[in-house]
């Protein structure tokens, strides 16, 4: 008698149903039965060898076992087979795998270079490889987990992607990780910003209250704030552009200033506007004017040709013109004070007149002189004798 199945040192997975078969012959008679044993425990007896000698050993749990068969002939003589050693192992435990980077719903900017990493373990063996996928497309396989399981996915274009990792253990069993969804977006477009008021080179008078306004937009998102600067000094930040972007800069003293605006978008990218240069000047000083000729209460004989002259100066600029009046009537305007300011009033008839002069400076401001009263008398009548 000899056991023909299983083979010596064969390995099974529990719970195992093992069919044990044997060849048994008798040279001078016949075999009447074959009994199968595990150690000293009978596994069953087959008394009909028509289809061969066998028993089925069901539900075998993990362990190491020694199988034998005892054949009995028609003279009740017995022979024991050689021992067959088998092993029944616990079922293979599947490997465990999870992608650790990138995070679920993480966002990248194209073209993206994404390092995909995974944790992979096997409770009853070893992990031999981890393959990474986007959908059904393999991105590559890592067969050496010495420094962890990973690969780099280069030049990823815009889109939404589903990443998984497939771990294989030393028994060829496989486990697929959960899905990690990522998004690759186009590069952020920077916001645009420009100061719209005040205008470049605009002039103000101190103390000035200046409203600084800007236009700001973002081609692929929203502008979240606009901060205004004079040089490096922040004048204030507007985080609500509902009515436009602006700040008010109060009590600005005399000087020259460079204004800029910095717009920030929803991706925290910033753009700085071009510079707007403004000047804040001291308040304009009015010109001074006084008629120097004729003298107050001077008397003339009609018809009189009277040259009216004036002194006119401006402490913070220039006098651009002096206009002369008799009452409300303009007698003429002098726009060239090179030789002094004057007009000639010709053919003045008898009467009393009030003369004034109005000086205008380079800022368009004007001052009226004091009144000079003159009298024009009729010529003297000769006596009669």
C-alpha positions in Angstrom: 0.0 0.0 0.0 1.2 3.6 -0.8 -0.6 6.9 -0.5 -0.7 8.6 -3.9 -2.5 11.8 -3.0 -1.7 14.2 -1.4 1.9 14.5 -2.2 4.5 14.5 0.5 5.0 18.1 1.9 2.0 19.4 0.0 0.4 22.6 1.5 -3.3 23.3 1.8 -5.3 26.3 3.0 -7.7 25.9 5.9 -10.5 24.9 6.2 -9.3 22.2 3.7 -11.3 19.3 2.3 -8.6 16.8 1.4 -9.2 13.6 -0.7 -6.6 11.0 0.4 -6.1 8.2 -2.1 -3.9 5.0 -2.1 -2.8 2.2 -4.3 -3.1 -1.2 -2.6 -2.5 -4.7 -4.1 -2.0 -8.3 -2.8 0.3 -10.6 -4.7 -1.4 -13.8 -3.6 -4.9 -12.7 -2.9 -6.9 -9.5 -2.7 -7.1 -6.4 -0.6 -10.3 -6.3 1.4 -10.0 -2.8 2.9 -7.8 0.3 3.3 -8.0 2.4 6.5 -6.5 6.0 6.5 -4.9 7.6 9.5 -3.6 11.0 10.7 -1.1 9.9 13.3 -3.1 7.4 15.3 -6.5 8.9 14.4 -8.5 7.0 11.9 -9.8 9.2 9.1 -12.0 6.4 7.6 -12.0 3.0 6.0 -12.7 2.1 2.4 -13.8 -1.5 1.8 -14.6 -1.2 -1.9 -11.6 -0.5 -4.1 -13.6 -0.7 -7.3 -12.8 3.0 -8.1 -9.6 3.0 -6.1 -9.0 3.3 -2.4 -9.8 6.8 -0.8 -11.4 8.8 1.9 -12.3 12.5 2.1 -11.0 14.4 5.2 -13.2 17.5 5.5 -12.7 20.8 7.3 -9.1 20.3 8.1 -7.8 23.3 10.2 -4.3 24.7 10.2 -1.5 22.4 11.3 1.1 19.9 10.3 -0.1 16.3 9.7 1.3 12.8 9.1 -0.9 10.6 6.9 -0.7 6.8 6.6 -2.8 4.0 5.1 -3.2 0.4 6.3 -4.2 -2.2 3.8 -5.8 -5.5 4.9 -5.9 -8.6 2.7 -8.2 -11.6 2.5 -6.1 -13.4 5.1 -6.5 -10.4 7.4 -2.8 -9.6 7.1 -2.0 -5.8 7.1 0.6 -3.5 5.8 1.1 0.2 6.8 2.2 2.7 4.1 5.0 5.2 4.4 4.0 8.5 6.1 3.0 11.4 4.0 3.5 14.8 5.7 1.2 17.7 4.8 0.7 21.3 6.0 -2.6 23.2 6.3 -2.0 26.9 6.5 -4.4 29.7 7.5 -5.9 31.6 4.5 -3.7 34.3 3.1 -4.4 37.7 4.6 -4.8 40.3 1.9 -2.4 43.3 1.9 -3.6 46.7 3.1 -2.9 49.8 1.1 -3.9 53.5 1.3 -2.7 56.5 -0.7 -1.2 59.0 1.8 -0.3 61.8 -0.6 -1.8 63.7 -2.3 -4.8 64.3 0.0 -8.4 63.8 -1.2 -9.7 66.8 -3.1 -6.3 68.4 -3.2 -5.8 71.0 -6.0 -2.7 71.5 -8.1 -1.6 73.9 -10.8 -0.8 72.7 -14.3 1.6 71.5 -15.5 1.8 69.6 -12.2 4.5 67.3 -10.9 2.7 65.1 -8.4 4.5 62.7 -6.0 2.0 59.9 -5.2 2.9 57.9 -2.0 1.1 55.0 -0.3 1.3 53.0 2.9 1.2 49.2 2.2 1.5 46.3 4.6 0.8 42.6 4.7 -0.1 41.0 8.1 1.0 37.5 7.2 3.7 38.1 4.6 5.3 40.9 2.6 4.2 43.4 0.1 6.1 42.8 -3.2 4.9 45.8 -5.3 2.5 48.7 -5.4 1.1 49.9 -8.7 -0.4 53.3 -9.1 -3.4 54.1 -11.3 -5.3 57.1 -12.6 -8.7 55.5 -13.4 -7.7 52.4 -15.4 -4.4 53.9 -16.6 -1.3 52.6 -14.9 1.0 55.4 -13.8 3.8 53.1 -12.9 4.8 50.4 -10.4 7.2 50.5 -7.4 8.8 47.1 -6.5 11.1 48.4 -3.8 9.4 49.8 -0.8 12.6 50.5 1.1 11.9 54.2 1.3 8.2 53.8 1.1 6.0 53.2 -1.9 5.8 56.1 -4.4 6.1 57.4 -7.9 6.2 60.8 -9.6 3.5 61.7 -12.1 5.0 64.4 -14.3 3.5 67.2 -16.5 -0.1 66.6 -15.5 -2.5 68.8 -17.5 -5.7 70.4 -16.3 -8.6 68.1 -15.3 -10.1 66.0 -12.5 -8.4 62.7 -11.7 -9.1 59.6 -9.6 -6.0 58.0 -8.1 -5.7 54.4 -6.7 -2.9 52.1 -5.6 -2.8 48.3 -6.1 -0.7 46.4 -3.5 0.4 42.8 -4.3 1.7 40.4 -1.5 4.1 37.5 -1.6 1.2 35.1 -2.3 0.1 37.1 -5.4 -3.0 38.4 -3.6 -4.0 42.0 -4.4 -5.8 44.9 -2.7 -6.9 48.2 -4.3 -6.8 51.4 -2.1 -9.7 53.8 -1.8 -10.0 56.5 -4.5 -8.2 59.9 -4.0 -9.7 62.6 -6.2 -7.5 65.5 -7.2 -8.0 68.5 -9.5 -5.3 70.2 -11.7 -6.2 73.7 -12.5 -4.8 76.1 -15.1 -2.2 78.6 -13.6 -3.9 81.5 -11.8 -4.2 84.7 -13.8 -3.1 87.7 -11.8 -5.6 90.4 -11.0 -5.4 93.8 -12.8 -5.6 97.1 -11.0 -5.2 100.8 -12.0 -5.8 104.0 -10.0 -8.6 106.0 -11.7 -8.6 109.0 -9.3 -6.7 111.2 -8.7 -5.2 111.7 -12.2 -1.5 111.6 -12.7 0.2 115.0 -11.9 -3.0 116.3 -10.4 -2.5 119.3 -8.0 -4.4 119.7 -4.7 -4.4 122.5 -2.1 -3.5 121.7 1.5 -4.9 120.5 3.8 -6.4 118.1 1.2 -8.9 115.3 1.7 -8.2 113.1 -1.3 -10.4 110.1 -2.3 -8.2 107.5 -4.0 -10.2 105.1 -6.3 -9.1 102.2 -8.4 -10.5 99.7 -11.0 -9.6 96.1 -10.1 -10.6 92.8 -11.8 -9.5 89.2 -11.9 -9.9 87.2 -15.2 -10.3 83.8 -13.6 -11.6 84.6 -10.1 -12.4 87.5 -7.9 -10.6 90.4 -6.3 -10.8 90.1 -2.5 -9.2 93.4 -1.5 -7.4 96.5 -2.7 -4.8 98.2 -0.5 -3.7 101.8 -1.3 -0.2 103.1 -0.6 1.7 106.4 -0.6 5.2 105.1 -1.2 5.5 102.2 1.2 3.0 103.7 3.7 -0.4 102.0 3.6 -3.3 104.5 3.3 -5.9 101.8 4.0 -7.4 98.6 2.6 -10.8 98.1 1.0 -12.1 94.6 1.2 -15.6 95.3 -0.2 -15.7 96.4 -3.8 -19.4 96.6 -4.0 -19.3 100.4 -4.8 -15.8 100.3 -6.3 -12.5 100.2 -4.6 -11.4 103.3 -2.7 -10.0 105.0 0.5 -10.1 108.6 1.6 -6.8 110.2 2.6 -7.5 113.1 4.9 -5.6 116.2 5.9 -2.8 115.8 3.4 -0.1 118.4 3.9 2.0 120.1 1.2 4.4 117.8 -0.7 4.8 115.5 -3.7 3.4 112.0 -3.4 3.5 108.7 -5.3 0.3 106.6 -5.0 -0.1 102.9 -5.9 -2.8 100.3 -5.3 -2.2 96.5 -4.7 -5.1 94.2 -5.7 -5.3 90.7 -4.1 -7.3 87.9 -5.7 -9.0 84.7 -4.3 -5.8 82.8 -4.8 -3.9 85.4 -2.8 -2.0 86.5 -5.9 -1.3 90.3 -6.0 -0.7 93.0 -8.6 0.6 96.5 -8.0 -0.8 99.3 -10.1 1.2 101.9 -11.9 2.3 105.0 -9.9 0.1 108.1 -9.8 2.1 111.2 -8.9 0.3 114.1 -7.2 1.3 117.4 -5.7 -0.3 119.1 -2.7 0.4 122.8 -2.6 0.0 125.5 0.1 -3.1 127.6 -0.4 -2.7 130.3 -3.0 -1.7 133.8 -1.7 -3.8 136.6 -3.2 -2.1 139.2 -5.3 -1.7 142.8 -4.0 -2.5 145.9 -6.0 -2.7 149.6 -5.5 -3.2 152.6 -7.9 -0.2 154.8 -7.8 -1.4 157.5 -10.2 -3.5 159.6 -10.1 -3.4 160.5 -6.5 -6.5 160.3 -4.4 -8.7 163.5 -4.7 -6.5 164.8 -7.6 -8.3 167.4 -9.8 -8.1 167.5 -13.6 -9.4 169.9 -16.3 -11.7 168.5 -19.0 -11.3 167.2 -21.4 -8.6 165.2 -19.5 -6.3 162.4 -20.8 -5.4 160.5 -17.6 -2.8 157.8 -17.3 -3.8 155.4 -14.6 -0.9 153.3 -13.1 -0.7 150.6 -10.5 1.7 148.5 -8.5 0.8 144.8 -8.5 2.6 141.8 -7.0 2.0 138.2 -6.0 3.8 136.6 -3.1 3.7 133.0 -4.3 3.4 133.4 -8.1 2.9 136.1 -10.8 0.4 138.8 -11.7 -1.0 138.0 -15.1 -3.1 141.1 -15.7 -4.4 144.3 -14.1 -7.8 145.7 -15.2 -8.8 149.3 -14.4 -12.3 150.4 -13.6 -14.3 153.6 -13.1 -17.1 152.4 -10.9 -18.2 149.2 -12.7 -17.0 150.4 -16.1 -13.8 148.8 -17.4 -11.3 151.3 -18.6 -9.0 148.7 -20.1 -6.8 145.7 -19.1 -3.0 145.5 -19.1 -1.7 141.9 -19.6 2.0 142.9 -19.9 3.5 144.5 -16.8 6.9 144.7 -18.2 6.9 148.6 -17.9 4.4 148.6 -15.0 0.7 148.2 -15.1 -1.3 151.1 -16.7 -4.0 152.3 -19.1 -4.7 155.7 -20.5 -8.2 157.1 -20.1 -8.8 159.8 -22.8 -11.2 162.7 -23.1 -12.6 162.5 -19.7 -15.4 165.0 -19.2 -16.3 167.0 -16.1 -17.4 164.9 -13.1 -16.3 163.0 -10.0 -15.0 159.5 -10.6 -14.0 156.5 -8.4 -11.1 154.5 -9.8 -10.0 150.9 -8.9 -7.7 148.3 -10.3 -8.2 144.4 -10.2 -5.0 142.3 -10.3 -5.3 138.6 -11.3 -2.5 136.0 -10.5 -1.4 132.8 -12.2 -3.9 130.8 -10.2 -6.8 132.9 -11.4 -7.2 134.6 -8.0 -7.9 138.3 -8.0 -7.6 141.3 -5.6 -9.3 144.8 -6.0 -7.3 147.9 -5.0 -8.6 150.7 -2.8 -10.6 153.4 -4.5 -9.0 156.6 -5.9 -11.4 159.5 -6.2 -10.7 162.2 -8.8 -12.5 165.2 -10.0 -12.6 166.6 -13.6 -13.5 170.3 -13.7 -14.6 172.5 -16.6 -11.9 174.8 -18.0 -11.6 178.2 -16.2 -13.8 181.0 -17.7 -11.9 184.2 -18.3 -13.2 187.4 -16.5 -15.2 190.0 -18.4 -14.2 193.6 -18.1 
